[in-house]
């Protein structure tokens, strides 16, 4: 065994060394924190600027793209409003529309005019990029006919004759007529080109302000992908554009499909649910659910700063997701950080080594006191340390002498002190045990609704999944969401919102008390665990809950509030995980919301 002198020697050295090293580390940490703080501020500033600048560039690019058909309509409506174009003169009509199309942007595939009488005139690009004059009027018996145009916009041969066509039934015509203002149609599948298309329409009035028809410029969206890529290629960013009301993809920079065509030739729009980029998907739902415009996500060790913006223009309502890659902008700053960390580490190690050498020298006078510690350890409290030195060593000797006197007194009273301390600890342990029981109970209960909380239900679900033993252990869950709860808070205030949550909780407790456990899952969401319940029984319980809430009188002060639920039911099949079970119930709720709310949906496999 090591001698007492060695132990004391090492302990004193370590204390002094630790004091020095701790002081050094604290100082370096404070300096490092200050430096890292300003580094981070610098990085955040750079990334916020890059994020905002990229988002603005994307918005401008979209605006420039969308302005093409708007300006085309604006620039040519005058001829129709002033009656300068006689649609009965086929040659002049073909020349007018053909001239516009020749000078139009390559994204424009058709420029046309539909009249209030149901006639239709215009020029389109065919699949060979040739111009074709199209018309539908009394002369064609309402059928659409197409003629190839030569370089002088003269009609050549008939290329195609289709069925009857009435422009008044088209979305682009209807929306312009209803709005009495330039507007865009919804995005649709181009019936010739395998692409998405959108129409800009302009209502036309004669000089007497009588509505005479709609001027339409029809463009394809394939070029928008390329223009977005050109905008972000030197910015190391990726962009997705989604329709606000449907979540369907309009365009993107990542070569993700905006649409697919199945084996039967059917055309399908892709949406946010179909994309594989998790950071884009997460940012989209954060914005949709919480209106969170700026987020920071990590993918494969790479930070992405994400900006959510909206683009609205004459009926267009798009959501734009811009994700900017951090490393491209701050690689040099990060490199300097790592160099600084390496240099600081080297300086720290050198300082520790030099301090250890000096401490050994300064501790030599202390070794004389080691002998007295041996006597104290042997129980000789009468031994006295030398106190003649008027420095720290003398002070230490006096401390040893005082310690020996106090130890003699303490040993005599030790047994009594131990008993008193034991009694005191027992009382404190009892208080601690009671406090622990109260705390464990509070951790299981939601303070507002007095229902079980999320943690309690997750623990019980995990136990049931772990102990699942076939059909005898079948159980189900019900996910519930109060419909339009945000609207209740906005219209009646958060006090009424809390009242609704409490009243709903009471109704749940009355219905579910003998069936299972119910918890407040979060916000206006609730989750019920139904042991020994298959999906059919769970569905019936869910419907009972829904009817009870729908028929319950929620009266907050002097206000009657109508409350309904959307519920999703999922049964455990013995194979799925906790997350997948909850997700199935959540999907069922989502389906119920999508189909009108105030209903119960059962998740079915596939």
C-alpha positions in Angstrom: 0.0 0.0 0.0 1.1 3.6 -0.6 2.3 5.5 2.5 0.3 8.3 4.0 3.0 10.8 2.9 2.5 9.7 -0.7 -1.2 10.1 -0.5 -1.0 13.5 1.1 1.7 14.5 -1.2 -0.4 13.5 -4.2 -3.6 15.0 -2.8 -2.1 18.4 -2.2 -0.4 18.5 -5.5 -3.6 17.5 -7.3 -5.7 20.2 -5.5 -3.2 22.9 -6.4 -2.9 21.6 -9.9 -6.7 21.3 -10.3 -7.1 24.8 -9.1 -4.6 26.1 -11.6 -6.0 24.0 -14.4 -9.6 24.9 -13.5 -8.8 28.6 -13.5 -7.0 28.2 -16.9 -9.9 26.2 -18.3 -12.5 28.6 -17.1 -10.6 31.5 -18.6 -10.1 29.7 -21.9 -13.8 28.6 -21.9 -15.0 32.2 -21.3 -12.8 33.4 -24.1 -13.8 30.5 -26.4 -17.5 31.1 -25.6 -17.1 34.8 -26.6 -15.3 33.9 -29.8 -17.7 31.1 -30.7 -20.6 33.4 -30.0 -19.4 35.9 -32.4 -18.5 33.2 -34.9 -22.0 31.9 -34.6 -23.5 35.4 -35.0 -21.4 35.8 -38.1 -22.5 32.4 -39.5 -26.1 33.1 -38.7 -25.9 36.5 -40.3 -24.3 35.2 -43.4 -26.8 32.3 -43.7 -29.8 34.6 -43.0 -28.6 36.9 -45.7 -28.0 34.0 -48.1 -31.4 32.5 -47.2 -33.2 35.8 -47.7 -31.3 36.7 -50.9 -31.9 33.3 -52.4 -35.6 33.4 -51.5 -36.0 36.8 -53.1 -34.2 35.7 -56.2 -36.5 32.7 -56.5 -39.6 34.9 -56.0 -38.3 37.3 -58.6 -37.7 34.4 -61.0 -41.2 33.1 -60.4 -42.7 36.5 -60.9 -40.8 37.0 -64.2 -42.0 33.6 -65.3 -45.7 34.3 -64.4 -45.6 37.8 -65.8 -45.0 36.5 -69.3 -48.6 35.4 -70.0 -50.0 38.4 -68.0 -48.1 40.9 -70.0 -49.0 39.1 -73.3 -52.7 39.4 -72.5 -52.3 43.0 -71.3 -50.3 44.0 -74.4 -52.9 42.6 -76.9 -56.3 43.1 -75.3 -56.4 46.6 -76.9 -57.0 45.2 -80.4 -60.1 43.3 -79.1 -61.4 46.1 -76.9 -61.3 48.6 -79.7 -62.8 46.3 -82.2 -59.6 46.4 -84.4 -59.7 42.6 -84.9 -62.5 41.2 -87.0 -62.7 37.5 -86.1 -64.9 37.0 -89.2 -61.8 37.8 -91.3 -60.0 34.5 -91.0 -56.7 35.6 -92.6 -56.3 38.7 -90.3 -57.3 36.7 -87.3 -54.7 34.0 -88.1 -52.0 36.7 -88.7 -52.8 38.5 -85.4 -52.6 35.4 -83.2 -49.7 33.9 -85.2 -47.7 37.1 -84.8 -48.2 37.1 -81.1 -47.2 33.5 -80.8 -44.1 33.9 -82.9 -42.8 36.7 -80.5 -44.0 34.9 -77.3 -41.8 33.2 -74.8 -41.1 29.5 -75.5 -43.2 28.5 -72.5 -46.3 29.8 -74.1 -47.9 27.0 -76.1 -51.2 28.7 -77.0 -52.7 32.2 -77.3 -56.5 32.4 -77.8 -59.7 34.3 -77.5 -63.1 32.9 -76.4 -66.2 34.9 -77.0 -69.4 35.2 -75.0 -71.2 33.6 -77.9 -69.1 30.4 -77.5 -66.7 31.1 -80.4 -63.0 30.3 -80.0 -60.0 31.6 -82.0 -56.2 31.3 -81.5 -52.9 29.9 -82.4 -51.0 27.0 -80.7 -47.7 25.2 -81.0 -48.0 21.6 -82.0 -45.6 18.8 -80.9 -43.3 19.7 -83.8 -43.2 23.3 -82.5 -45.1 24.5 -85.6 -47.9 27.1 -85.3 -51.4 26.0 -85.9 -54.5 28.3 -86.2 -57.5 27.0 -84.3 -61.1 28.0 -84.4 -64.5 26.9 -83.2 -67.6 28.8 -84.4 -70.8 28.5 -86.4 -68.9 27.8 -89.5 -67.3 24.7 -88.0 -70.6 23.8 -86.3 -68.9 24.3 -82.9 -66.1 21.8 -83.6 -62.4 22.6 -83.0 -60.5 22.6 -86.3 -56.7 23.3 -86.7 -54.8 24.6 -89.7 -51.1 24.7 -90.2 -49.6 28.2 -90.7 -46.8 29.1 -93.0 -44.1 31.6 -92.3 -46.4 34.5 -93.4 -49.2 33.2 -91.1 -51.3 32.0 -94.1 -53.5 29.0 -93.6 -52.2 25.8 -95.2 -53.6 22.4 -94.8 -56.2 21.2 -92.2 -54.2 19.2 -89.6 -56.9 18.1 -87.1 -60.6 18.2 -86.5 -61.9 17.5 -83.0 -65.3 17.4 -81.3 -67.3 20.4 -80.2 -65.6 22.9 -78.0 -67.1 25.7 -76.0 -64.6 28.0 -74.3 -67.2 29.2 -71.8 -67.0 25.9 -70.0 -63.2 26.2 -69.4 -61.8 27.2 -66.0 -59.7 30.0 -67.5 -62.8 31.6 -69.1 -65.1 31.1 -66.1 -62.6 32.6 -63.5 -61.9 35.7 -65.6 -65.6 36.3 -66.3 -66.5 35.9 -62.6 -63.6 38.0 -61.3 -63.9 40.7 -64.0 -60.2 40.9 -63.6 -57.1 39.2 -64.9 -56.8 35.7 -63.3 -55.0 32.4 -63.5 -56.7 29.0 -63.8 -55.8 26.0 -61.7 -52.8 23.9 -62.9 -53.9 21.2 -65.3 -52.5 18.5 -67.5 -51.8 19.6 -71.1 -53.8 17.4 -73.3 -51.1 17.1 -76.0 -47.8 17.7 -74.3 -46.9 15.5 -71.3 -46.5 18.5 -69.0 -48.3 20.7 -66.5 -49.9 23.8 -67.7 -51.6 27.0 -66.5 -53.7 29.6 -68.2 -53.7 33.4 -67.7 -57.0 34.9 -68.7 -58.0 38.5 -69.3 -61.7 39.6 -69.4 -62.3 41.8 -72.5 -64.9 44.5 -72.7 -65.9 46.7 -75.6 -65.9 50.4 -75.6 -69.4 50.4 -74.1 -68.1 48.3 -71.1 -70.0 45.2 -72.4 -68.3 41.9 -71.7 -67.4 40.3 -75.0 -65.1 37.4 -74.0 -61.8 36.3 -72.5 -58.3 36.5 -73.8 -56.1 33.5 -72.7 -52.4 32.8 -72.7 -51.6 29.2 -71.9 -48.1 28.2 -70.7 -46.4 25.0 -69.7 -44.5 24.7 -66.5 -41.5 22.5 -67.6 -39.3 25.5 -68.1 -39.9 26.7 -64.5 -37.8 23.8 -63.2 -34.9 24.9 -65.4 -35.2 28.6 -64.4 -35.2 27.7 -60.7 -32.1 25.6 -61.2 -30.3 28.5 -62.9 -31.2 30.7 -60.0 -29.8 28.4 -57.3 -27.0 26.7 -59.0 -24.4 29.1 -57.7 -26.1 29.4 -54.3 -26.0 25.8 -53.2 -29.8 25.7 -52.5 -32.8 23.6 -53.4 -36.3 24.8 -54.1 -39.7 23.2 -54.1 -43.0 25.0 -55.1 -46.3 23.6 -53.9 -49.9 24.5 -54.5 -51.2 26.0 -51.2 -54.6 24.4 -51.2 -53.6 20.9 -52.4 -49.9 20.5 -51.5 -49.2 19.3 -55.0 -45.8 20.0 -56.6 -45.6 22.8 -59.1 -41.9 22.8 -59.8 -38.6 21.9 -58.1 -34.8 22.0 -58.6 -34.1 18.4 -57.4 -35.3 16.5 -60.4 -38.2 15.2 -58.3 -41.2 14.2 -60.5 -43.9 16.9 -60.6 -46.3 14.3 -62.1 -46.3 10.6 -63.1 -48.0 8.6 -65.8 -48.9 5.1 -64.9 -48.8 2.0 -67.1 -52.4 2.7 -68.2 -51.4 6.2 -69.4 -53.2 7.9 -66.5 -51.7 11.2 -65.4 -51.1 11.7 -61.6 -49.9 14.9 -59.9 -47.3 14.3 -57.2 -47.6 16.1 -53.8 -45.7 16.8 -50.6 -46.5 13.2 -49.4 -44.6 11.7 -52.3 -41.3 13.5 -52.0 -38.4 11.8 -50.4 -36.6 14.9 -49.0 -37.4 14.8 -45.3 -36.1 18.3 -44.5 -38.4 19.8 -47.1 -41.4 17.7 -45.9 -40.8 18.7 -42.3 -40.4 22.4 -43.1 -43.6 22.3 -45.2 -45.7 20.8 -42.4 -44.2 23.1 -39.7 -45.3 26.0 -41.9 -48.7 24.6 -42.6 -49.4 23.7 -39.0 -47.6 26.4 -37.1 -46.8 29.1 -39.8 -43.1 28.7 -39.0 -41.3 30.6 -41.8 -37.7 29.9 -40.9 -36.2 26.6 -39.8 -32.8 25.0 -39.5 -32.6 21.2 -40.3 -29.7 18.8 -40.4 -29.3 16.1 -43.1 -26.3 13.7 -43.3 -24.3 16.1 -41.1 -25.1 19.1 -43.3 -27.0 22.1 -42.0 -29.8 23.6 -44.2 -31.4 27.0 -43.5 -35.0 26.8 -44.8 -37.1 29.8 -45.8 -40.9 29.4 -46.4 -42.6 32.1 -48.5 -45.9 32.5 -50.3 -46.5 33.6 -53.9 -49.9 35.0 -54.7 -50.7 36.6 -58.0 -54.1 36.9 -59.7 -55.4 33.6 -58.2 -52.1 31.8 -58.0 -51.5 30.7 -54.4 -48.2 28.8 -54.1 -45.9 27.9 -51.2 -42.2 28.1 -51.9 -39.6 26.2 -49.9 -36.0 27.4 -50.2 -33.3 25.3 -48.4 -29.8 26.8 -48.4 -26.8 24.6 -47.7 -24.6 26.0 -44.9 -21.2 24.6 -45.7 -20.9 26.4 -49.1 -21.1 29.8 -47.3 -19.2 29.2 -44.1 -16.6 26.6 -44.9 -13.7 29.1 -44.4 -15.2 30.2 -41.1 -15.5 26.6 -39.8 -11.9 25.9 -40.9 -10.7 28.9 -38.8 -12.7 27.6 -35.9 -11.0 24.2 -36.0 -7.5 25.8 -36.3 -8.3 28.0 -33.3 -9.4 24.9 -31.3 -6.2 23.0 -32.2 -4.0 25.9 -31.2 -5.9 26.5 -27.9 -5.5 22.8 -27.1 -1.8 22.9 -27.7 -1.3 26.0 -25.5 -3.4 24.4 -22.7 -1.4 21.2 -22.7 1.9 23.2 -22.5 0.6 25.3 -19.6 -0.5 22.2 -17.7 2.9 20.6 -18.1 4.8 23.7 -16.9 2.5 24.2 -13.9 3.0 20.6 -12.8 6.8 21.2 -12.7 6.5 24.4 -10.7 4.0 23.0 -8.2 6.5 20.2 -7.2 9.0 22.9 -6.3 6.5 25.0 -4.3 5.3 22.0 -2.2 8.7 21.0 -0.7 8.0 22.9 2.6 4.8 21.0 3.1 6.5 17.7 3.3 7.7 18.5 6.8 4.1 18.4 7.9 3.6 14.9 6.7 5.1 13.3 9.8 2.4 14.9 12.0 -0.3 13.5 9.9 1.0 10.0 10.6 0.6 10.6 14.4 -2.9 12.0 13.9 -3.8 8.9 11.9 -2.5 6.7 14.6 -4.7 8.4 17.2 -2.1 10.5 18.9 -4.0 13.8 19.2 -1.5 15.2 21.7 1.2 15.6 19.1 1.7 19.2 18.2 2.8 20.6 14.9 5.5 23.3 14.6 4.0 26.8 14.3 7.1 28.9 14.4 7.0 29.8 10.7 4.9 33.0 10.1 3.6 32.0 6.7 1.1 29.5 5.2 3.0 26.6 6.7 2.7 28.0 10.2 -1.0 28.6 9.7 -1.3 25.0 8.5 0.4 23.8 11.7 -2.0 25.8 13.9 -4.9 24.2 12.0 -3.5 20.7 12.7 -3.2 21.5 16.4 -6.8 22.8 16.6 -8.0 19.8 14.7 -6.4 17.4 17.3 -8.2 19.2 20.1 -11.6 19.1 18.3 -11.2 15.5 17.4 -10.8 14.5 21.0 -14.1 16.3 21.9 -15.9 15.0 18.8 -15.0 11.3 19.5 -16.5 11.5 23.0 -19.7 12.9 21.6 -19.7 10.9 18.4 -22.3 8.3 19.3 -24.9 10.9 20.4 -24.3 12.9 17.3 -24.6 9.9 15.1 -28.0 9.0 16.6 -29.3 12.5 16.3 -28.2 12.6 12.7 -29.8 9.2 12.0 -33.1 10.4 13.3 -32.9 13.6 11.3 -32.1 11.6 8.1 -35.1 9.2 8.7 -37.5 12.2 8.9 -36.0 13.7 5.7 -36.3 10.3 4.0 -39.9 10.1 4.9 -40.7 13.6 3.6 -38.7 12.7 0.4 -40.7 9.5 -0.1 -44.0 11.3 0.3 -42.9 14.1 -2.1 -41.7 11.5 -4.6 -45.2 9.8 -4.6 -46.9 13.1 -5.2 -44.5 14.0 -8.0 -44.9 10.6 -9.7 -48.7 11.1 -9.7 -48.4 14.6 -11.1 -46.1 13.4 -13.9 -49.0 11.1 -15.1 -51.7 13.8 -15.2 -52.3 16.7 -17.6 -52.8 19.8 -15.4 -55.5 21.4 -17.5 -57.8 18.5 -18.3 -56.9 16.2 -15.4 -56.6 13.4 -17.9 -53.6 11.1 -18.2 -50.8 12.8 -20.1 -48.8 11.6 -23.1 -46.1 10.0 -21.1 -48.5 7.8 -19.1 -50.2 6.5 -22.2 -47.0 5.8 -24.1 -45.7 3.7 -21.1 -48.9 1.7 -21.0 -48.9 1.2 -24.8 -45.4 0.0 -24.7 -46.3 -2.5 -21.9 -49.2 -3.8 -23.9 -47.1 -4.2 -27.1 -44.4 -5.9 -25.1 -46.8 -8.3 -23.4 -49.0 -8.9 -26.5 -49.9 -12.6 -26.8 -52.1 -13.1 -29.8 -55.9 -12.5 -30.2 -56.5 -12.7 -26.4 -54.6 -9.5 -26.0 -56.1 -7.5 -28.8 -56.4 -3.8 -28.2 -57.1 -0.6 -30.2 -56.4 3.1 -30.0 -58.5 6.2 -30.9 -56.9 9.4 -32.0 -59.1 12.5 -31.7 -58.8 16.1 -32.8 -61.2 18.9 -31.9 -62.3 20.4 -35.2 -61.3 24.1 -35.9 -60.0 24.5 -32.3 -57.8 27.4 -33.4 -60.9 29.2 -34.6 -62.5 28.7 -31.1 -59.4 30.3 -29.5 -59.4 33.1 -32.1 -63.1 33.9 -31.9 -63.9 33.3 -28.2 -60.5 33.6 -26.5 -58.1 31.2 -24.9 -60.2 31.0 -21.7 -63.1 29.6 -23.7 -60.5 27.3 -25.5 -59.4 25.9 -22.1 -63.0 25.6 -21.1 -63.8 23.5 -24.2 -60.8 21.3 -23.5 -61.9 20.7 -19.9 -65.5 20.0 -20.9 -64.4 17.6 -23.7 -62.2 15.8 -21.1 -65.2 15.4 -18.8 -67.3 13.9 -21.5 -64.5 11.6 -22.4 -64.2 10.4 -18.8 -67.9 9.7 -18.5 -67.9 7.6 -21.7 -64.5 5.8 -21.4 -64.2 5.2 -17.7 -65.0 1.5 -17.9 -63.4 0.9 -21.4 -59.8 2.1 -21.1 -57.4 5.0 -20.6 -57.6 8.5 -22.2 -54.9 11.0 -22.4 -54.4 14.5 -23.7 -51.9 13.8 -26.5 -51.1 17.5 -27.1 -52.9 20.7 -27.8 -56.4 19.8 -28.9 -55.5 16.1 -29.6 -56.5 13.2 -27.4 -55.6 9.5 -27.5 -57.6 6.6 -26.0 -56.2 3.2 -25.3 -58.8 0.4 -25.4 -57.6 -2.9 -23.9 -59.5 -6.0 -25.1 -61.1 -4.1 -27.9 -61.0 -5.0 -31.6 -61.4 -2.4 -34.3 -65.1 -2.9 -34.6 -65.7 -2.3 -30.9 -63.3 0.6 -30.9 -65.2 2.2 -33.9 -68.4 2.0 -32.0 -66.9 3.6 -28.9 -65.4 6.3 -31.1 -68.8 7.1 -32.7 -70.4 7.2 -29.3 -67.8 9.8 -28.2 -68.3 11.8 -31.4 -72.1 11.9 -31.0 -71.8 12.9 -27.3 -69.5 15.8 -28.1 -71.6 16.9 -31.0 -74.7 17.0 -28.9 -73.1 18.5 -25.8 -73.9 22.1 -24.9 -70.6 24.0 -24.5 -71.5 27.2 -22.9 -68.6 29.6 -22.1 -70.0 32.6 -20.3 -72.9 33.8 -22.5 -71.6 32.1 -25.6 -72.7 28.7 -26.9 -69.9 27.0 -28.8 -70.4 24.2 -31.3 -67.8 21.5 -30.9 -67.2 18.5 -33.1 -64.5 15.8 -33.3 -62.6 14.0 -36.0 -61.5 10.5 -34.8 -59.2 7.9 -36.2 -59.3 4.3 -35.1 -56.4 1.8 -35.4 -56.1 -1.8 -34.0 -52.9 -3.4 -33.0 -52.0 -6.3 -35.3 -49.3 -7.9 -33.2 -46.4 -6.8 -35.5 -46.3 -3.0 -35.7 -44.3 -0.7 -33.5 -45.8 1.9 -31.1 -44.9 4.7 -33.6 -46.5 2.9 -36.6 -49.7 2.2 -34.5 -50.1 5.9 -33.6 -49.3 6.9 -37.1 -52.1 4.7 -38.5 -54.6 6.4 -36.1 -53.2 9.8 -37.1 -53.6 8.9 -40.8 -57.2 8.0 -40.2 -57.8 11.4 -38.5 -56.1 13.1 -41.4 -58.5 11.2 -43.8 -61.4 12.3 -41.7 -60.3 16.0 -41.8 -59.7 15.8 -45.5 -63.3 14.5 -46.1 -65.1 17.1 -44.1 -64.3 16.5 -40.3 -66.9 15.5 -37.7 -66.5 11.9 -38.5 -64.8 8.6 -37.4 -62.3 6.9 -39.7 -61.0 3.4 -39.4 -57.5 2.7 -40.6 -57.6 -0.2 -43.0 -54.4 -1.9 -44.3 -53.5 -0.8 -47.7 
